[in-house]
Amino acid sequence: MEESARTILQTENLSIGYRLSKKKKLTLLSEINISMQKGELVCLLGPNGSGKSTFMRTLAGIQPPLQGATLVDQRPIKSRNFKEISQLLSIVLTERLTVENLQVFQVVSLGRYPYTNWLGKLDREDKEKIRWAMEQVNVLQFANHTIDQLSDGEKQRVMIAKALAQDTPLVMLDEPTAHLDLPNRVEIMKLLRRLAKETNKAILLSTHELDLALQAADTIWLMKKGEPIKPGVPEDLVLSGQFESTFNNQSFAFDKSSGKFKMNHCHISSIYVEGNSVMGFWTRQALEREGYEVSENQNHDLHIKINPEDHQWEVRYHQKHFKCQTIKDLLFTLRNNIST
Amino acid sequence: MLLSTGLFFLLDLALGSVNIPIDSVLNILGGSKEKTSWTYIILSFRLPKAITAILVGGGLSIAGLQMQTLFRNPLAGPYVLGISSGASLGVAILLMAGSILAGTSMLQNPIFDIYGMVISAILGASLVLLLVVAVSMKISDTVSLLIIGIMFGNLTGAIVSILQYYSNPEQVQSFLIWTFGSLGGVTWSQLKWVMPLVLAGISIAFGLQKSLNALLLGENYAQGIGVSVNKIRLWMILSTSLIAGTLTAYTGPIAFIGVAVPHIGRLLFRTSDHQILMPAVGLFGALLMLICDIISQLPGTNQTLPINSVCAMFGAPVVIWVVMKSRNVKANF
């Protein structure tokens, strides 16, 4: 397919921010030139206060840009009315539903709002789309439940179903995984990725789930206050160090080799750990939290040998030897016998 | 519900200081001959009064439902935008300001009395309304609009108090009687105006059902599915003003029903869906108003009670019961 035919969202020299008064403006970011293709899952990442929400609102046409334009399906969003926009892009917001006395089916069917007559009467096609949308996010069995009977994860899925029923080529979600537990977060991310691929929708979501975004996104847009947005394939952004520089600060660091963020603990002493099993991994984790620098150098006074067969840790410190059965035991021994 | 509304409509016609048998009432309505005095009572007094009761009950309840959805606030009602305060101000100025400024009451002419009150109430209500609409076009935040509406109410209330303070007791009393509300003052010639205006307001409300449901998701979501929130809000204000403004002018500020009935409707039908709620609330409001009117006539006696007091005395316990039965009133918005 030709590149321009696949582009669904595009910005032209877009400036985002707030107009404080007639003359004064607060510009968060300017000269944004970025685009999204159909079937692409894009994650917008950035620290708090980097302007993610403002950017999303401006893209969706809820907030006017300071300068430049957002083009949806080749035409500026400003030149379209609410009804046209609602047939091109659907939104899922961070704000939670306050109404609880509505059935799931009724909420999802509001996604058909742009297509129904003044009475909101649903025809066969509408009903099929609503059913399909509820099936996709697995809430069909709750269709007749009221909103107050659902968990937070289910509520979020209902709002995604509403966006799907709206049948738009572009879906924007503002922190769809906030308030959710880990299984639900993973579930939602997997769902969004599958939807992007199966329905060829372009899906843009902002999130703080860095590791999930690295695993699920086709493209990541990195935002940092005062710097231009950096778009790229997740792995490229990691390898080029841009990912690191966006998020690093004094208290933690991004570890390129594991793709994880690590807290920066202050080191009190060095230690050598022998053994590379699963037990070794968790032992290192515990030691680092305790303030030990786990080093590759064998010539340390302090030496721990892991014995996976007996599930045992052997600590050697100068001439002394200790045997520990659990990590708790190990940490206790270190605290009491080792002077740092 | 339609059936019981019809039943109470007939009862309302039959009962009063003179009790007229139901079959005679039906005969009179059907156009057959009955006692002339009865025919006169029914056609000239009770029929317009009963129709007014239906308009007041249904209209104010629907207006209240809209305002509660717009402001997502269970305490909102048709008068939240300051419409009744505007009308009160108009009437108060008419009844009391004349004497303060000119030293004589403007109410020596009884014709001027009836029409003057209606006209000044309409003028007062429209003035406040225009201000609210003007503000709502400038401000896109609904909570601010709510606060501004309440402030307008306080402002006009303050002026009314000052007027009362400097007026003589008779004038204060005639103002107070107006604030008690009355369904009986509306004649056929006035109904010719009241009915189309109120029905126009109700029709607008029915046309807004779909958008009102969308607003339940919150203004941002509503806009996301293609609702022009500002436009819808203007229509809602227009509908409410047509209903509440017109009715207040002719019957005085009948409070309570507009706040209470939407709650009863939501809890009876266990939904926030306006396609069900709007007709239900309209009918239930009309029904409740007819019952209140029957009670206020104290059938069989020559006494009447002020309609506002009856509504509150018999309605408040119902609302308390309903609210205590429901787990969470906030869940409806």
Interface residues (C-beta under 8 A of the other chain):
Chain A: A60 I62 N81 F82 K83 I85 S86 Q87 S90 I91 L93 E95 L97 T98 V99 E100 N101 L102 Q103 Q106 V107 L110 G111 Y113 P114 T116 W118 L119 G120 D148 K162 Q166
Chain B: R72 G207 Q209 K210 N213 A214 L216 L217 G218 N220 Y221 Q223 G224 I225 G226 V227 S228 R266 R270 T271 S272 D273 Q275 N328 K330 A331 N332 F333
